[in-house]
């Protein structure tokens, strides 16, 4: 019976270690991460990812509603035709972005902990 017990402890420890590694790899942007908004290629706004807020981007005819909450950013409403920016969902890691082509708007995460994987295809 001792061997079974030792095997069970080894399995449980392995599962806990794997859970810790996955938590480390898939955590949100972290300290120092920014939500950077660009329109027509020029930066128009920069918000800390760790401060909750809702911002209207654009004017009365062309707008996107950006919501930053819980360490993630998302476009929750837009008056563009395709709503791809809304369907993109939340972003929270460096390098992730939301694009609204009709409004020529890009929302991306910069700074923070950086991307976990870096690979190139050859």
Order of alpha helices (4+ residues) and beta strands (2+ residues): alpha-beta-beta-beta-beta-beta-alpha-beta-beta
